């Protein structure tokens, strides 16, 4: 069930366009256009999507945002693991029994996930769901999992258990108990699709956020060409930031141990699971990744968090920027060089 939060539109300034507002005599032929700011939010897919945009037509801006939110609602029907009728739920129910034919969009998304898993040596894995349930992170804050339960769950986890047939566009699981979990990629994909819809509706300046952790900055806001200012929070203090960045036609996603965690026997266990070991990753506090697409930035925060600074520095693409905060490091928070 979705809920639209209150909307507000503000007039920011008067922007005279001299070529349009003055005739050859130098007189103003019409009033200057008013730059507007619109912000709206929607609860869907287990998070809150917020769009902030600038423009000159309130009707156009409202229509663009509503179209973007309709896209999120559509994707919820495709990727939700809470809705029994979703495409993902259908795959989870039947793919261990037989190949399940899926839409081209869903198949391509799964193919991307398999590639992320391959490139990250299994640190990203869309089948991590059974481990999240065993550790209590599926719908709660988590709890210590018995080792025997972790071992049983691990047998159901592994991206190689997902068999994609590109020719027939089907998905099959290699064994019973395998489940797809879109938690590591769904928000990023939705943000990218929202941005596409905004562009199609004539929007050139917008900031789209999914829960504050996956963001895309389209163009630049009213106050300059540098881009949208986005803050990376201090993983040890929510009231502080450790870095300010400016994004323009870029995305940034952040995964942190502070998002969902519990303490047991003097240790902190976060929701960021290492699917290779079956245990929450240790040693990292947060990972922020800046990329051209939100799909990539969200997916790669987990492997960089799990595998650490040295692995990330060696394997990240040249057009990625990565900011890591490590526990007990001499310089806790720093950009990868």
Secondary structure, 3 states (H helix, E strand, C coil): CCEECCCEEEEEEEECCHHHHECCCCCECCCCEEEEEEEEEEEECCEEEEEEEEECCHHHHHHHHHHHHHHHHHHHHHHCCCCCCCHHHHHHHHCCCCCEECCHHHHHHHHHHHHHHHHCCCCCCCCCHHHHHHCCCCCCCCCCCCHHHHHHHHCCCCHHHEEEECCCCEEEECCCCCCCCHHHCHHHHHHHHHHHHHHHCCCCCEEEEECCCEEEEECCCCCCCCCEEEEEEECCEEEEEEEEEEECCEEEEEEECCCCEEEECCEEEECCEECCCCEECCCEEEEEEEECCHHHHHHHHHHHHHHHHHHHHHHCCCCCEEEEEECCCCCCEEECC
